[in-house]
Amino acid sequence: MRRDGQVLLLQRRKDQTLPGLWTFPGGKVEHEEQPLQAAVRELQEETGIRGTHWRHLGKGFVDTGQDLHLHFVVFICLSPDDEPPAPESPYCWCPRSTLTSLDMPDVNQRFIRLLQEPMVDTWLHEVASRP
């Protein structure tokens, strides 16, 4: 997230599941890796950004009905203003208020609700005022 509250989204490539949809950076937790370590690594790998002021937002579980069970641990972080993203796919910075209008996987609706919680505004106000 940037200091102005906009959120980074990546557009899924044609060779990925759900091609063309917008999604949040993230990925799988590797063996013996903690969820926060995975979030930091995935953000760096997918966007080139080294986030700061990480905060845990919540957890989730999705049963896709296709013998695939997804467990999510959601974090937010502040993107340094002097570090433009260098993602592997098209990206955009979007106001949180517009996220529901984008073509995204259904599971992202849970993340959008978390991003709209008042605690995110409190966190952003606290960290955005720091140097």
N, C-alpha and C positions, 0 to 999 in steps of 0.2 A: 504494500500500500504506500502511496506517496503521501507527503505532508498535507496535500490538498484533499485527501480522502479517496482519491481514485484508486481503483483496483486493477492490477495487471491480469489480462486474459490472453490466452494463447489459442489460436485456431488449429484444430486437429488437422494433420496432413492427410492427403488422399490415401496413403498407405497404412493409416491407423484405423482402429475401430472408431466408429461414429465420425467419419471424415467430414470436415467442414464446420463442425460444431465448435463453439467457444467453450473453453474450460479453464480452470485455475491451474497454475503450475503445481506439480506434485507427482508422486509416484510411489513405488513399493519400498518398504523397509527391507533392507538387506539383512542377511544372517548376522546375528549379534550386534545389530545396530539399534539404537533407541529411536523412537519416533521423531524427536526433535532433530537428532543427527541426520535422519533421512530427509526431513523437510529442508534443512540447510543445504544438504548435498544436492537434492533434486532442484531446488531453486537455482543454485549455482550452475548445475549441468544444463538445465533447460533454458536459462535466460542470461547467464553470466552475472547475475546480481548476487551480491553478498549482503543479505538483509541484516538489519540491526533491530534491537529491542523486540525480540521474539516473544510472543504470547500465545499460550494455549487457549483455543476457543471452545473446543468440544470434541466429542467422539460420536461416531455413528456406525451403523451396521446396515448393510443392504443385502437382501437375499434376491438375486436376480432371477431365481426360478430356473436357472440353467446349470445347476450344480456349481454355481459360482457365488461365493459369499464374500462380500467386501467389507472390510473393517476400515473406518476412516478415523484419523486423528487430525484435527484441523488446527492450524496455527496461522497467525498473522505476523507480519514483520514490517518494518519501515524500510523502504527502498531509499538508499542515499541519492540525494538530488543530483550529484555529480557522476552518477553511474548509470548511463543509459543502458537499457536491456540489449542483449545480443542473442535473441532466441533462435531456436532451430526452425521456427515456423512463424507465420504472421502473428502480430500481437496488437493489442490496443490497451490504452488506459481508459477505464470507464468509471463514471460516477456510480456509486452503489445504488443510487435511485433508479438507474436505467438497466440494471442487471437482469431483471425479470423480462425485459423486452427482447433479449438476445436469444438466439437459437443455441441452446445449451442442453447437455444431457440432463435427464430428469433428476438424477441424484444431486445435481448442483443446486437445486432449489433449497435443500437443507443448508448448504453452505451460505447461500444468499441470506437466508433467515438469520443465521449466526452473525453475518456481517452487518446486519441492520439492528443488532442489539445495542442498547444504550452504552454497554460497557466498552464497545469498540470506539464510540465517540470519546468516552472518557480516556481510554488508552491513547488514542490519537492526539488528543489535546495535551496529555502529559508528555508524550515523546516528541511531538512536533515542536514543542517549545524548548527542547534541549538542543544544545549545539551539535 
